């Protein structure tokens, strides 16, 4: 067989296989988006320093004065949140603290945390994060299982990767 024809056949096969792999990857992303992250799965992700994920908390940042008596700690970010999570109330930039907005990276794998794993708020937020997954049961389930929590205002991570300067 002519070497030019043989080369063209191989290139054609490679292009077809590459297209097939890309479509499978896209399907896998869509399927992962539909499956919520379990509590145990998130806890394991957080304990693995090699994984680079962000946790975005979409609950209100602070409790309103009118609702302060009836609100539980898990109803708002400053009451209780997953360590390292970034507040992004209702996925609305205007409701988000300025320091938190600087930390949000739409291209990182993202776990969306609502009070109870609400699929509607997840759909809204998933439009802003291409690699987003919902936390099954939300912070309510996280709290009930006794996983670690923090409380108080958002504090951005300190600059630098450790090791000090020279």
C-alpha positions as CSV (number, residue, x, y, z in Angstrom):
1,X,0.0,0.0,0.0
2,X,1.1,3.5,-0.7
3,X,2.7,5.1,2.4
4,X,0.8,8.3,2.0
5,X,-2.5,6.5,1.9
6,X,-1.5,4.4,4.9
7,X,-0.5,7.5,6.9
8,X,-3.8,9.2,6.0
9,X,-5.7,6.1,7.3
10,X,-3.8,6.2,10.6
11,X,-4.4,9.9,11.0
12,X,-8.1,9.4,10.3
13,X,-8.3,6.6,12.9
14,X,-6.6,8.8,15.5
15,X,-8.9,11.7,14.8
16,X,-12.0,9.4,15.1
17,X,-10.7,7.9,18.4
18,X,-9.8,11.3,19.8
19,X,-13.3,12.6,19.1
20,X,-14.8,9.5,20.7
21,X,-12.6,10.0,23.9
22,X,-13.6,13.7,24.1
23,X,-17.3,12.8,23.9
24,X,-16.9,10.1,26.6
25,X,-15.1,12.7,28.8
26,X,-17.9,15.2,28.4
27,X,-20.5,12.5,29.2
28,X,-18.6,11.6,32.3
29,X,-18.5,15.2,33.5
30,X,-22.3,15.5,33.0
31,X,-22.9,12.3,34.9
32,X,-20.7,13.4,37.8
33,X,-22.5,16.7,37.9
34,X,-25.8,14.8,38.4
35,X,-24.4,12.6,41.2
36,X,-24.1,14.4,44.6
37,X,-21.0,14.0,46.7
38,X,-21.5,11.9,49.8
39,X,-20.4,13.2,53.2
40,X,-17.7,10.5,53.5
41,X,-16.5,11.2,50.0
42,X,-16.1,14.9,50.7
43,X,-14.4,14.2,54.0
44,X,-11.9,11.9,52.3
45,X,-11.3,14.6,49.6
46,X,-10.5,17.2,52.2
47,X,-8.1,14.9,54.0
48,X,-6.1,14.3,50.8
49,X,-3.6,17.2,50.3
50,X,-3.0,16.2,46.7
51,X,-6.6,17.0,45.7
52,X,-7.3,20.6,44.8
53,X,-11.0,21.3,45.3
54,X,-13.0,24.3,46.6
55,X,-16.0,24.2,48.7
56,X,-18.6,27.0,48.0
57,X,-21.2,27.6,50.7
58,X,-24.3,29.2,49.2
59,X,-26.3,29.7,52.5
60,X,-26.8,33.3,53.7
61,X,-23.6,34.8,55.1
62,X,-25.1,36.2,58.3
63,X,-28.5,35.9,60.0
64,X,-30.9,38.8,59.7
65,X,-31.7,40.5,63.0
66,X,-35.4,39.7,62.5
67,X,-34.7,36.0,62.2
68,X,-31.9,35.8,64.9
69,X,-34.1,34.2,67.5
70,X,-35.4,31.4,65.3
71,X,-32.3,30.7,63.2
72,X,-30.1,27.7,63.9
73,X,-26.4,27.8,63.4
74,X,-26.5,25.8,60.3
75,X,-28.9,28.3,58.6
76,X,-26.1,30.7,57.8
77,X,-22.3,30.7,57.1
78,X,-21.1,32.6,60.1
79,X,-23.0,30.2,62.4
80,X,-21.3,27.0,61.1
81,X,-19.5,26.0,58.0
82,X,-17.2,23.4,56.6
83,X,-13.5,24.3,57.3
84,X,-12.0,26.1,54.3
85,X,-15.3,26.7,52.6
86,X,-15.9,30.0,50.7
87,X,-19.1,31.9,51.3
88,X,-21.0,32.7,48.1
89,X,-24.7,33.3,49.2
90,X,-27.2,32.3,46.5
91,X,-24.3,32.3,44.0
92,X,-24.7,36.1,43.9
93,X,-21.6,38.2,43.8
94,X,-23.4,41.2,45.4
95,X,-24.1,39.2,48.6
96,X,-20.6,37.8,48.9
97,X,-17.8,39.3,51.1
98,X,-15.1,41.0,49.0
99,X,-12.3,38.8,50.4
100,X,-14.3,35.7,49.4
101,X,-14.9,36.8,45.9
102,X,-11.2,37.0,45.3
103,X,-10.8,33.3,46.3
104,X,-13.5,31.8,44.0
105,X,-12.1,30.0,41.0
106,X,-14.7,28.8,38.6
107,X,-12.3,26.3,37.0
108,X,-11.5,24.3,40.1
109,X,-13.5,21.2,41.0
110,X,-16.2,22.7,43.2
111,X,-18.5,21.3,45.9
112,X,-21.7,23.3,46.4
113,X,-22.9,23.3,50.0
114,X,-26.4,24.5,50.8
115,X,-28.4,24.0,54.0
116,X,-30.0,20.7,52.9
117,X,-28.5,19.9,49.4
118,X,-31.2,21.8,47.6
119,X,-31.0,20.8,43.9
120,X,-32.5,24.2,42.7
121,X,-29.7,26.3,44.2
122,X,-27.2,23.7,42.9
123,X,-28.6,24.1,39.3
124,X,-28.2,27.9,39.6
125,X,-24.6,27.6,40.9
126,X,-23.6,24.8,38.5
127,X,-23.9,27.3,35.7
128,X,-21.0,29.3,37.2
129,X,-18.8,26.3,37.9
130,X,-18.2,23.8,35.1
131,X,-16.9,21.1,37.5
132,X,-19.5,21.5,40.3
133,X,-21.1,18.8,42.4
134,X,-23.7,19.1,45.1
135,X,-23.1,17.9,48.7
136,X,-25.8,15.3,49.5
137,X,-27.8,16.5,52.5
138,X,-26.0,19.8,52.7
139,X,-24.6,21.2,55.9
140,X,-27.5,19.7,57.8
141,X,-26.3,16.2,57.1
142,X,-22.6,17.2,57.7
143,X,-23.6,18.6,61.1
144,X,-25.7,15.6,62.0
145,X,-22.8,13.2,61.2
146,X,-20.4,15.2,63.5
147,X,-17.9,16.1,60.9
148,X,-15.6,19.1,61.7
149,X,-17.0,22.6,61.5
150,X,-15.9,26.2,62.0
151,X,-17.9,29.3,62.9
152,X,-17.4,33.0,62.5
153,X,-16.5,35.4,59.7
154,X,-14.8,34.3,56.5
155,X,-11.0,34.6,56.7
156,X,-9.1,34.1,53.4
157,X,-6.2,31.7,53.4
158,X,-2.9,33.2,54.2
159,X,-0.6,33.9,51.3
160,X,2.3,31.6,50.6
161,X,2.7,27.9,50.4
162,X,4.7,27.5,53.6
163,X,8.4,27.0,54.0
164,X,9.2,30.6,54.8
165,X,11.2,33.0,52.7
166,X,14.9,33.1,52.0
